[in-house]
């Protein structure tokens, strides 16, 4: 699991029930049809798309296993992330890889991740027109390439 230094203390991020619950409570989103996507999917897709907000969302959830006294605020998490981005060569890339691998290779989310990719692969060949099919193919290719990059 990844670690983040906040106030000179190494805090371990964990994928747990609390991660899942907090992600749904705070980061759930809706698709174009108004259906709940779920906080896990929002964060996972955000990491796949290198959305910087997904890093703070991941860490907010990954540190939710800490007691309320120990858990840093979102502002403290973002400050720690900014410090790593500024201090480390390729810091932001390393942060994305650590967060993504924590979820993607987690025993806790193993079946959730498997189901995510199974559902995503269903877009292959789908679409009402050739143009829509081509767009879906490109989207799927981009997501697979991002996953390969993040797990390398």
N, C-alpha and C positions, 0 to 999 in steps of 0.2 A: 504494500500500500504506500501511497505517496505521503510526504511530510511537507509541512509549511511552517516556517519560523515566524512566530508572532510574539512580540515583546521578549525576544531572546529565548523563547521556549519552542522546542520542536513539537509540533502537534501532528499526530497521525490521522490522515483521512481514512474513513472506513465506509464501506458499502453495507448498510444494515437496514433493518426495518425502519429505524428513525430516518435514515437517508431517504428511503422510499416515501415515508409519510410526509416529511418536510418538503420534499420535491413536489408532491401533489398539492400540499397546502399552499405553497408559495409560488410555484413555477408552472403550474398547469396552464396549458393554452388550449385554444380551440382551432380546429381545421376550418376550411372555407364553408363547410356544411354546418358549423356550429357544434360539432361533436368534440367532447373533451379528448385531448391527445394524451394527457398525463404528464406529470412533472418529469418523470424519468425520460420519456421520449423527447420532451422539450430540451432537456440538458444534453442528452445523447446526440440529438440532431445538431444542436448548437455547437458542440465540440467537433462534430464531423464537418461543420461548415466554418470552423475556425472563428466563431462568434465570440468576441472577447468577454461578453456578459456571461457566457456559459461557464467560464472559469470561476468567476465569483459565485455563480449559482452552484456549481459542483462543490466548491469548498464550503459554502454555507451548509449544504446538506451533509457533506462528508465529515464535518466536525460536529454535527448535531448529536452524536453519541456522547459528547462531553456534557457535564452538568451545566446548569444555567450560569453558575459562577465562573466556570472554566471556559465556556464557549465564547470565542471572540465575536464582536459585532461584525456586521457586514462591512462597515467602514474599515475596521481593523484588518479584515481579510483582504479587502481591496488594496489597502496600503502595503500589506506584506507581498501581495502579488506584484504590485508596481515596483517594489524594491527589488524583487527577483528579476523582473523584466529589465530593469535598468542595470543591475549588477552583473548579470550573467550573459555571456556570449550566447546568442540564440535563445535567450531566456524564455521568450514567449512560446517558442516551438517546444521547448522542453516541458513547459507547464502544460501545454495541450496534450503532449504525449503521455505525461504522467497521469493526468486526469482521465484521459480516454482509456488508457490501459487498465486503470483501476476499475472502471466500470466494465469494459469489454471483456476482461479476463477474470472478472470477479465470479467466485462460486455462487455468491448470493444472487447475482443478476444473470447467471448463465442461461437459464431458460428464457428469460425476458429478452436477452440479446439475440438468442437463437430465433425466437419468434419475430423479433423486429426485422431481422434480415430475411426471414422466410416471407414475411408480408411485403417487404420492400422489393424482393425479387419478383413478386407477382405483377409488378408494373411492366415487366418485360413483355413486349408484344401487345400491350394494351393501348387503347386509344381509338377514337372514332375515325380519325383521318391518318394518313401516312405521316403528316407533320406532327400530330400528337404522339404517334408511336415513336417517331424519331426523337422528340423531346424527352419522352419517358426513358428511352434507351440512353440518351446523354446524361440525364439525371442519375440513373442507376450507375453508369460508368463513373461519374464524378464521385458518387458516394463510396463506391468500392475502392477507387484510387485514394480517396481521403483516408479510408480505414487502413489501407496498406501503408500509407505514409505515417499514420499515427501509431501503428503497431510495429513499425520497423525499428 
